[in-house]
Amino acid sequence: MISIKTQRKLLPLAVAAGLGSLLAAPVLAQDAAPAEGAKEEKATTLSELVVTAQKREEALQDVPVSVTALPEQLLRDTGVRDVKDLQVLVPGLTVTSTQSEAQTVARIRGIGTVGDNAGLESSVGIVIDGVYRPRNGVGFGDLGEIERIEVLKGPQGTVFGKNTSAGVINVITRRPGYETSVEGELTVGNYGALGVSGAFNTPIGDSSAFRVYAAKRERDGFTDVHTGAGPRTETEDGDQNFHTLRGQLLLEPTDNLDINLIADFTSREENCCVGVTTVRGATANIINALSPDEGVAPVADPFAREAWSNRSTEQDIKDKGIAAEVNWITPWFGGATLTSITAKRDWQSINGLDFDFSSADILYRNADEDESFTGFETFSQEFRLTGSTDKLDWMVGAFYSDEDLTRNETYRLGAAYEPYLSTALVSLVNPALGARPDAPLFLSEVTGQAFNTAFQGFGADDKYEQNAKSAALFTNNTWHATDALDLTLGLRYTREDKELDSNYSNPNGSIGCSTFFTPTGQISPAAIGRIATALTVRGVPFAALPPATQQQIISNIVGFSCLPWANPLHNGRATHQESEEKEWSGTIKAAYRWNDHLMTYVSGARGYKAGGFNLDRVQSNTGLSSGGAGILPVADTSFPGEFVDSYELGAKTTWLDGNLLLNATLFHQTYEDFQLNSFLGTSFVVRSIPEVVSKGVDTEVLWQPIQGLMLQGGLMYADTRYGDERPGGDFIAPGGTAPAGALYKLPGNQVSFAPYWSGTAAVTYEWDFSGNLRGRANLGAKYMSEYNTGSDLDVEKLQEAFTVVNARFVLQARNNRWAVELWGLNVFDEEYVQVGFDAPLQNVSPLPGNPFNSFNAFLGAPRTYGVTFRVSY
């Protein structure tokens, strides 16, 4: 029986042996030197790369799972500090951010969950040191000292505590060791980048060790901001001010007991994120007229990296937690290992937002806890009992989490709100009306209120309190039927219970909207008369218009006057919602090793992700979430769980005496009730798509042609598209008398953020300069074919094919005492968009080419470069 202490020491070596550290063979030889008189072992090869994808140590080439294994050295060489950086190494992985860095979304094979609504759980789970993070954004940040990362593709419900429907990013940080060491790092780069970090490790007696890591990083913003009349004073956006601290205490009182205690704290106090103009429609002229200078970009030139914003985008993100992992080799079941992971975490984000993304004072949210707060307090407990016999590797586990989600959502209406909306509405009737000097007075006339009193002020103040309890039993077992054939069966039973209390208020009364209605909720004849009079005075003979045109004009005016944050029908509402889901999921696999060079496998899996509630104001024409555009509040904002049937046919091949690995997986995934969260220009709506199919092939290669040279790469083809069914009014195509639904482009088309092709490549070469110096060079790249960045697939949001290239050159001492690294990220300054979106309040039709519509985007990072100094003792 191998003790836990020995297992823990061998695993990082085995992982590093396959990639990265294989380039430093002399170091590995020191760490694993054979005892005197022992038979000399053969050189370590790629075929010995070990992963823990099934919660036990197994050779990568023996695991019937599509997994990308990334060790510390490769992650460092390619500049990976957080989950977003990781996508340069993993084909089929896309990570994007939107209104703040807290709203970060990971997608695998084109499947992921849009992150702007905390009510939706993540299709791709992020697990850090065995602890599941509630949403992708909660797991986003500087990961610090990374021992390795494993990216598992497809549903992973039978080996990880929390079920996921699209994959898992499993991050393992460096644990304490039994040698005293001090490490330091200083980084200087463009955009004023400055980063310092350090780590101290020391044994405490013979059976315990302590490690502490701390880092601080600063950087100027990527985007220049025109603030207009303010009150914003920050003239840059996308800056960085990051602090992190992590301490670990390892206790090994016996050879069979391992306890690792972790405490960490992270703080981000930055400005993020402004949007830039990608399509300048007719709305820009209206906004410019309401600003002391130009309110939006004079021309659509997003990569000039200039934005217009008069309100703060200050963000303050705090993340802290404690965790205890206990591994005990028990006397039961032949020495099975009992693992317990207990964690308590507290994450919170405050983010100011200029909703109109202009320097006109239209719609905004202040950056304080009462107005813009999202917080998760989570307790989780996982147990696993893992054992093996000659014929069976088995595991049974239990998982429980108790998550409290708090969200404060507010909207403030600035002085330019009413005149902007008035001018925009009359421009819709006749563009010439928007140029009249009385255009901004239109809504005051039709509401019968004094100018700029019907809407301005604190429009919406909503509070959400959600509790989610998740409990599961799971098992994953592999039967070695023969020396060549393995059969795996995994099963999971999950129960999800959620309760949501929502309280809505309109502090300013929203009298502008209320003036349109009678006490019974009908549009009043007096309001129609005021509309007719105001338009007739402006030269539009309302009575002479066709009835259908009259109805459309009235609908537009009332609808835009009663947008969710200005709709008094929400005022004073309090709702309570509950949901309970009990679901089975699982997997079955067969793997056959034909010879030392070839293993093939076939697998089927049923994956599941919990349903939930839309944490936003929802309104429709029917009062139902499935309804079309309207003003009736929706009380039931629930959506069902997301399911996937996933099938894979894979091959893992080993060549050149273990120095060349070629792996490929054919996959076919069918999602039911796919949870789509889409921004439609005024609010976020959640739609359950009946079917989404993702199918294709995923290939990876690892090759060490000569000592010191490593090539790693992959290519994925994925056809990920929506089914043909149109589940509601939002999906109705143009034609007939009904207007086009905002999501009419989805049925039958490629899913957003799902390129057909994505590929990665990295080459690392290490050589000796002299007896005391070593050099290492790394070049990595990620290619993505074109894809749409909008959840509604507007053509204006299409991102053309692009390639991002990173490079690093290292000069270091052979004993690793010091190193100097010259690095560049996106070295060719590739210009690409993370997410394109409708400019809020500036889109009136989902049809392409409408001259009124304006569009914005959140950009990818520009070229950055610098130098890093490292010391180690």
N, C-alpha and C positions, 0 to 999 in steps of 0.2 A: 504494500500500500504506500503510495506517495503522499507525503504530508502536504498540508495546505501551504506551508511556508515554501516548500520546494516547488509546488505547482505555481505559486505566485511569481517566483523568481524565473521559472522557465518560460512562462507564457509570453512576456514581452520580448524575450530573446527569440522565441520561435516566430512571433509576428514580424519582428524587425528583420529576421533572417531573410524573409522573402523579398522585401522591398527596402529601399533606402539604406538601411544599415548593412545590407549585403555588400554595398560599395565600400564599406569600412571593415573588410574581412579581418585585418589585424586586431581591431577592437573586439570583434566577436571571439576571436581566438583567445584573447586574454580572459574574457568573461567566462568562457566555457572550456578552459584548458583542462585536458585529461589528467587524471592522477598519475603519479609516477608509476611506471610499469604497465599502465593500462594500454590497451590496443588503440592506436591513433584512429580517430574517427575520420570518415570521408568529409570532404568540404560540404558545407551547407548549400543547398540549392533552393530554387524557387518552389519546387514541389513540396517542400517542408513548411510552407507558409501556413500558419495556424489561425483559425477564426473561432469565434464563439457564437456564431449565428443561431445555433440550437441550444445555447446555454451550457455547452460543454466544449472542451478543447478538441477540435477536429481539423484535419488538413483541409485547406480550401478546396482541393481537388476531389475530396470525398463527400462534400456537403451538397445535397440536392436542393440548393437554394441559389437564386441569382443574387450574388452579393459582391460588392466592391470593397476590398480591404485596403485601408490607407494608413500606413505607419507614420510615426512622428517625423522622421527625416523628410519624407516626401511632402508631408503637409507643410513643414517649415520651408522647404525649398520653393514651393509654389505659392507661398505667402498666405496660407490659410490661417485666419485668426477667428473666423466665425462661420456660421452655417452658410451665409451667402457666398463667402469665398470658396466654399467647398465645391460649388457647381463646376468649377474649371476642371475638376478631376473626375467627374462622374457623368457619363453620357446619360441623357434622359432626365437629369435633375435640373430643375429651374427654380430659382429663389428670387423673389421680388418683394419690394416694400412700396407702400403708398403714402398715406397721410402722415405717418410717423414711422420711426424704426420699430415701434412696438407692433406695427401691423405688417409683419413679414410672413410670407407664405412660401412653403416648399411644395413642389410638385414633382412626381415621379411618373414617367411614361405618360405625361400630359394630364395626370390626375392630381388635383389638390383642391383645397378649400380656400376661397377668397377670404382674407383675414380682416376686413374692415368691420366685422360684426362679431363681437365676442361670444354671441350665442351659438355660433357654429364651432364644433370641435374640428380638429385637424385630420384630414385624410392621411397625411404623412406625419407620423409621430416622431418627436424628438425625445430621446432618452439620454440623460447625462449622468454617468456613474450609477446606472441602474434606476434612476428616478425619472419617471415620465413627467414632462412639462405640459401644462394644460393646453397651450396653444403654441403654434410655431414662434410667434413673436416673443412669448415668455422665455423661450430657449435661445433667443437671439442675443448675441453679445460676445465679447472677447472670451474665448474658451480657455485661454491661458496655456498651461503646459499640457499638451495632448499626447497621450501615449499611443492612441490609435483611434480611428473612426471606421465603423463598418456601416455601409449603406445597403440595406436589404430591400429588395424590390418585390412588390406584391403584398397581399394581406399577410399580417404577422400576428395573429391572435392567440396562437397556442404556445408561444415561447416567451412573450413579453407580457408584463403585467396588464397593460392597457391595450385593448384591441384597436387596430388601425386597418383601414381598408386599402391603402395604396402603398405603404412601405414604412420603414423605420430608419431613422438616422441615429445610430448608436454611438455615443461619444464616451470614451474612457480617458479620463485625465490621469496624469502621472501620480502614482502613489508613493508614500514614504519608503525609503530604503535604509539599509543598515550601514551605509558609509556617510560620514560627515562631508557635506559639500555645500559650496556657495556658488550661485550662478547669478550673473547680472547681464542686462541688455540695455543698450542705448541706441535709439533710432532717431535719425534726423532725415526729413524729407521735404519735398515741395509742398506748397499750400501751408507752409509754416508747421509742418508735422513735427512733433516731438513726442517720443515715447520712452519711458523708462520702466523696467521691470526687474524683479529680483526674486530669487528663491533660496531658501535655507533648509537643508535637510540634516538631521542628526539622529543617531540612535539614542535611545534612553534605556540603558542597561542592555541586556542580551535578548529581550523579548518584546521590545516596543521601539517605535521610531516616530518622529515628528517631521512634518514638512509644511512650510508656509510659503505662499506665493503672493506677490503684490505687484500691481501694474498701474500706471497712469499714462494716458495718451491724450494728446491735444492736437488739433488741426484746425486750420481756417476753413471757411466754407467753400464749396464748389460753385456756388451760384451768387451773383451780385443781385441785390434787391433794390428796386426803386420804391421808396416808402411813401411817396406822395406827401399828403398833409399829416401822415402818421395816424395814431400815436406811436406806431412802431419806430424804433430807432436803430435796430440791428440792420446793417446794410449787407450782410452776408447770410447765407443759409446753407445747411448741410455741413456745418462744422462738427467738431468732435471734442468732447470733454468727458473722459471716461476714467473711472477708478474701479479697481477690483481688488479683493482680498480673499484668499482661500487658505484655510488651515486644515491639515489632516493629521490625525493621531492614529497610528496603527498599533494594535495590541495583539500579541501572539503568545498568550500565557502557556500554551502547550502546542505540540506539533500538529494537533488536530483541531485547533481553534484559532480563528482569525477574526478580529474585530477592527473595522476601519470607521472612524468617526470623522465627519466632514462638516465644516461650517464655512459659509461663504457669504460675501456681500458685494454687490455691484451697484454703481451709481452712474447714470448718464444725464448730464445737464447740458443740453444742446439746443440748436434751432433746426427744426425739421418738420415738415418738408413743403416747400413751395412748388407749385406747378408752373411749367413754362408753356407758352402758346405754340401749338403745332398747326392749327388752322384758325385764321382770324376771320370770323364772320361779321355780319352786319352789327351784331351786338357790341363789337369793339368800339364803334363810333359813338354809341350811346354812353358806354362807360367812360370814354375819353371826355365827353362833354360834362361829366359829373365829377371829374378829377381836376385838381389844380394844375397838373401836367398830364401827359398821356397816361391813361389808366392801365393800359395793357401794351404789349409789344407793338411797335409801329408796323412791323412786318413779322410774319411767322418765321422766326429763325431760332428754333429751340436750342441749338448747340452753340449759340452765342452765350448761353448760360446766364441769361438775364431774366429776372422775374419781377413782377409788380405785385406788391403786397403792403397794405397799410396797417395790417394787424399782425400781432406777434404769432410766431410758430414755435415758441419756446416749448421744449419738452423736458420732462423730469421723470426719469424711469429709475425705480429702485427695485432691486431683486435680492432677496436674502433667504437663507434657509439652513437647516441642519439635517444631517442624515447619518444613519448608522447601518453599516452592512456587516452582518455576522455570517461567517461560514464555519460550519462544524461538521467534521467527519464523525458521524454517529456510530455507535456499536450495532445499529440496526441494519437489516437488509444488506448484509455483506459490506458494511462500511459506507452506506449512502451519505451524501453530503446534504445537510440542511442549510439553506440560505435564507436569511431574513434581511429585508431592506425596509427600514422605517425612515420616513422623511416628513418634515414639516417645512412648508415654504410659504413665503409672502412676497407677492409681486404686485407692483402698482405703477401706473403710468398716468401722468398729467400732460396734456398736450393742447396748447393754443392752436387755433385754426382760423385762417382767413378763407371762408368757404367760397368766395367768389374769385379768388386768385387774381385780384386786381388791386390797384391802389384807390379805387372808389370804395367808400364806406357803405357796403351793402349788407353783408351777412358774415357774422364772425362768432367765435367762441373764445372766452378768456382762458388763460392758462392758470387756473387755480383749482383746488380740490373740489369745491362746490359745483363748478361748472363743467369740468372736463376731467373725469376720473374713471379709470378702469382698474380694478384690483382683483387679484385671486389670492385667497388664503386656502391652502391645500394641505391636507394630511393624507398620506398614503402608506399602505403596509402591503408588502409582498412576501409570500413564503414559497419556497421551492424545495422539494426533496428530490435529489438526483442520484441515481445509482446505475449499476451495470452488472451484467453477468456475461458469460461467454457468448450468449445468444441474444441478449436484450440490453439496450440502453434505454432507460426509462426516466421519466420526470413527471411529477405531479405538482401542481402549484395552486395558490389562492391569492387573490388580489382584492384590495379594498381601498377606495379613495373617498374622501369627503371634501367637497370643493365648494367654497363660498365665493360667488362672483358678485361684485358691486360695480355698478356703472351709473355715473351721473352724466346726463346728456343734455346740453343746452344750446340754444340758438339766440343770438342777439341781432336785432335788425337796426342797421345804421341809418344815418340821415339820408343816404342816397338810395335806400331800398325802394321807397315809394316812387320817387321820380324815375328811377331806372325801370321799375315794373310798368309804370304808366306809359313811358315812352316806348318800351318794348311791345306792349299790347297794341297801341295804336299803329305801330310799325307793321304788326302782323296784319292789321286790317288794310293798311295802305302804306307802303314805305315812305311816301311823301309826308305823311302825318308826323312821322318821327322827327322831321326837321323843323316842325312848327315850334315857335317859342312857348306855346301853351301845352305842348305834349306832356310835360311832367305833371300838369294839373289834372290829367284825365281821371285818375282814380279818386282824387278828392271830390270831383264832380259826381262820379257815379256812386260813391259811397255816401255823399252828403256830409262829409266831414271836412274840417279845416285842413289845409294843405299840410302834409307830413305829420299828421297826428293819428291817422288811422292804423298805422303799422309799426312805427318806430318804437324801439325799446326792447325789453326782455321778452322775446317771443315765446320761448318754450323752456321749461325747466322740468326735466323728467328724471325719475329715480328708478333704478332696477335693482332688485335683490334676488339672486338666484342661488339655490342650493342644489347641488348634484351629488348623489351618492351612487357609486359604482361598485358592484361586487361580482366576482367571477371565480370560477373553478376551471382549471385548464390542465391538460396533460399532453405530453408529446413523447412518443415512444418509437424506437427503431428496433425491429427484429432482424437479426442477421440470419436470414433463412438458409443461406449457403455462404461459402467463403466469398462468393461474387455478388450475391443478391441481398439487398437490404430493402425492407418494407417499413414505411413510417406511417404512423397514424397519430393525428393530433385532434383534440376535441376541446371545445370551450363552451361553457354556459355563462352567460352574462345577464345581470340584472341592472338596469339603469333607472334610477328614480330622480326626477327633477321637479322642483317647485320654483315658481317665479312670481314675485309680487312687483307690480309696476304701478307707479303713481305719476300722473301727468298733470301739468299745470301750465297756464298761459298768463304769466304775471302782468303783461300789458293789456290783457283782455281781448286782444285780437279783434277789435271792433270793426276793422276794415272788412273782414270776412262776414261778420255777423249781420252787417247792414243789408246783405243780399237776401236774407231769408225771413220767412214768416215764422210765427211760433210753432207751426207744424212741420217746419223743415223744408218747405217748398220755396223756390225762388219767387220773390215777391213781385207783383206787377209794377210796383213803384220803382224797384231796382231796374227792371227791364226798361221802364220809361226813362229813367235817368241815363241808362246806357244809350238808348235811342237818341235822346236829346243831345248828349255830349258828342256823339258821332255826327249827327246831322249838322250841328253847329260847325263842325270841322270839315264839312263838305261831303260827308258820306250819308246820302239819303237812306237812312236805315229802313224806313217803311217800304222803300222800293226794292230792297234786296230780296232774293228768293228766301222762302222760309228756312230751307236747309242751311243757307249761309247765315241767316240771323241766328239760328240755333247754335251753329259752330262758333260764332263770335261771342255769344253769351256764355257758352261753355268754356271758351278760352279765358274770358275775363274773370268769371267766377272761379274757375279752376286755379288760375295763377294767383288770385287773391286769397285763396284758401289752401295754399300749400301746407304740408303737415305742421310746420312750426308756426303758422299763422291761422290755424283752424281752431276756433273756439269750441268746436264739438269735442275736442280732446280735453278741454279744461275741466279739472276736477275729477277726471276718471281715475279709478283704481281697479285694477284687475288682478285676479289670482288664477294661475294656471298650474296644472300638474300633469305629469306624464309618467308612465311606467312602461318599460320595455323589458321583455324576457326573451332572449334570443340564443340560439345555438349557432356556432360556427366551428370550422375545423378544416383539416387537411388530410390528404392521403397521398403518399408518394411511393414510387418504386425506383430504386437505383441499382444499376447493374454495372459492375466493373468487368469489362471484357478482357483487359490485360493491364499491365502497368502503365500503359499510355492512354487508355480510354475508359471513361466512365460516362454513362448516359442515364438520364432519369426522366420520369414523367410524373407530373403532380397535378392535383386538383385541389382547390381550396374554396371555401365559402367564407368571405370576409364580411365584417359588419362595423359600422360606425354609428354612434348613437344619434338620435334625433334631438330636437331641442326647440328653442323659441327665438324668434326674431326680436332682438333688443333694439327696437326702433319704433317710431310712430308709423303705423301702417293704416292706410285708408284706401277705400275702393268705392265703386259705384253700388256695390251690393252689401257692404259691411262684412264681406268674406275675404279671406286672404287671396282666394283664387280669382276675385273680381278684377274688373278693369279699372281705368282711371276714374276717380270719384273722390268724394269728401267724407263718406261715412266711415267713422273709426272702426277698425277691426279689433275685436276683443280676443279672438283666437289666433295667435301668431305662431302656433306650433307647426313643426314640419317633421315628417317621419324619419326613421333611421335609414341609413344608406347601406346597401348590400352590394356585394360583388361575387360573381362566380369567376374564378381565375384558373386557367389551365396553362401549364408550361411543359415544354419538351426541351430538355437541355443536354448538352454534351460538354464535358470537361476533359481536355486532352493535354498530355504532358510529353514534351519532346526534348531532344538534345540533352539527355542525361539529367533531366529535371530543370534545365535552364530556359525553357520556353514553354509557356502556358498559353493555350488557345481555348477559350471558352465561349460558348454561344447558347442562347436561350430563345426559343420561339414562344411567344406568349399570346394569349387571347383572354381578355378580361371584359366581362359584361356587368355594368353597374345598373342597379335598379334604384329608383328614387334618388338619383344623384343630386346632392344639395348644391344648388347654384345661388350664390349671393351676388346680385348685380346692382350697380349704381345706375339709375335711370335719369340722372340729371337733377332730381329733387330729393330722392331718398333711396335707401337700399331695400331691395325686395328679395325675399328668399323664395325660390321656386324649386320644386321637386321634379327633376327631369326623369321621365319614365325609363329611359334607356340611354346609356353611353357605352360605347364599345371601344376598347383600346386593344390593338393587335399589332404585332410586328416581331422584330428580331433584335436581340441585344447581344453584342459581341464585345469581348475584352481580350487583350493580349498583354502578357508580361514576358519580357525577353532580356536575358543577360548574355549577349553574344560573346563578350570577353570580360575578364575581371575588371571591375571599375566602371563598366558601361551598363546602364539600365534603361530600357524602353518600356513605357507603360502607355496604354491607349485603349480606346473603345469606340465603337460605332453603334448607334441605335437607329433603327427605322421604326417609327410608331405611327400608325394610322389611328388616331383617337378622335372619334366624332360622335355627335348626338344622333339619336334615333330620329325617324321621320315623323313621329307622333307630335301633334301640336296640343299640349295639355291645357291651354287656356287662352284668354284674349290677348295676352302679351305676345303670343306666338302667331297671331294671324297675319298672313302676308298681305301686301297691297292688292287692292282690287275690290270691286263692289262699292257699297256705300259705307262700310265700316273703315275707320282709319287703320293704318298699319300699326300692329303692336310693336312695342319697343324691342322685343326679342324675336321678331319674325324671321331673322336670318339664321337662327340656330338649327332648326330641324334639318338633319342630313348633312350638316357641315362640320368642318374640323373644329374641335374644341379650342378655346383660347389658350395661349401659352403651351401649345402642343405642336412643335415643329415636326415635320415628317422625319427630318434627319437631325441628329446631333452627334457630335464626335469629340473626343478628347485625345490629346497626345502629350506625353511628357518624356523628355530624354534627359538623363542625368549622367554626367561623366565625372569620375573622380580619379585623380592621379597624384603622384608624389612629385613635388618640386625638388626636394632634396631630402636629406636624412631627417629633417625636422619640420618640413613644411608640406602641406597637402592642399591641393586645389580641387574645387568642385564647381561644376557649371550645370545649371538646370534651365531648360526651356520648356514651357508648357503652354498649351493652347486649347481653347474650346470653340467649336464651330456649331452654329445653329442655323438651319434653313429658316425661311420666312415663316412667321406665325402672327396671329392677331393677338394684341395685348388687351383687348376689351372684352368683357364678358358678354356684351351684346353683339360682338363681331362687326361693328361699324368699320367700313373700309378705311376711314380716317385713322384707325388705330393699328393698322398693319405695320409690323416691323419686318423690314427686309433682312435677308440672310446677313450674318455678321460673324466675325471671328475675333476673340479676345486672346491676346498673347501676353504671358508673363515670363520674366527672365530673372535669373539670380546667378551671380558669380561670387564664390566664397574662397577666401584664402585663410587657412587656419593652421594651427600647430597640430602636429601629428598626435600629441597627447591631449588634444582638445582643450588646452588651457585658454586659448583665445581664438577668436575668429573675426574677420572683417568681411561683411557681405554687401555687395552692390546689387541693388534690386530695382526692378520696375514692374508695375502692374498695368495692364492694358497699354503696353509699350508703344503701340502704333496709334494710340488715342482713337480707338474705334468708337464711333458715335452710334448709340443705340438707346432705345426707350425701354424702361422697365415696364411701365403701365401707361396706357393711353386712356383718357376718360372724357366724358362730356363736360364741357365747362359749365359748372352749376348755374342754373337759371338762364342759360344761353343756348339751349337746344329745344326746338319746338317740334321736330319731326325726326323719326328714325330713318327716313328715306335719305339716301346719299345725295350729296350735292346741294342740299338746301343752303342758300346763301346766308340765311339768318344764323345758322349753327356755328358755334365756336368749339374748339377742342383744345385740351391741355394734356400734359404728360409729366410723369416723373421720370427723370433721366437716369441712365446708368452712370457709373463713376467714370471720370475722365482718366487720362494717364497720370499716374503717380510714380514717383521714384525717390530713391534715397539710399542711405547707407546705414547699416546696423553693425554695432560693435558688441561682441559677446565675450565674456570672461567666465571661467569655471575653475574652481579650486576644491 
